[in-house]
Amino acid sequence: MAILKVIEVLANSKDGWEDAAKNAVEQASKTVKNIRSVYIKEQSATVKDGKLTDYRVNVKITFEVS
């Protein structure tokens, strides 16, 4: 039986939501091992002069505890 743990991570990117999610996983993987999945909980963005300037995601990252 595997034991899984879930953490919530906030991340952002200038390039898009997909890139923000990648940033979340890359940063989490620096200290968390055995990451199995990522769930995009929320997406948001900031707007300046009528254009999207910063993409943000709130993700849940699931990893196996050894």
Residue pairs with C-beta under 8 A, 6 or more apart in sequence:
2 64
3 64
3 65
4 36
4 62
4 63
4 64
4 65
5 62
5 63
5 64
5 65
6 60
6 61
6 62
7 28
7 32
7 60
7 61
7 63
8 41
8 58
8 59
8 60
8 61
9 24
9 27
9 28
9 58
9 59
9 60
9 61
10 24
10 56
10 57
10 58
10 59
11 20
11 21
11 23
11 24
11 27
11 56
11 57
11 59
12 20
12 23
12 54
12 55
12 56
12 57
13 19
13 20
13 22
13 23
13 54
13 55
14 53
14 54
14 55
15 55
16 55
17 40
17 43
17 45
17 55
17 57
19 55
20 55
20 56
20 57
21 38
21 40
21 57
21 59
24 38
24 57
24 59
24 61
25 35
25 38
25 59
25 61
28 35
28 61
29 35
32 61
32 63
33 63
33 66
34 63
34 64
34 65
34 66
35 61
35 62
35 63
36 62
36 63
36 64
37 61
37 62
38 59
38 60
38 61
38 62
39 59
39 60
39 61
39 62
40 57
40 58
40 59
41 57
41 58
41 59
41 60
42 57
42 58
43 55
43 56
43 57
43 58
44 55
44 56
44 57
45 52
45 53
45 54
45 55
45 56
46 52
46 53
46 54
46 56
47 53
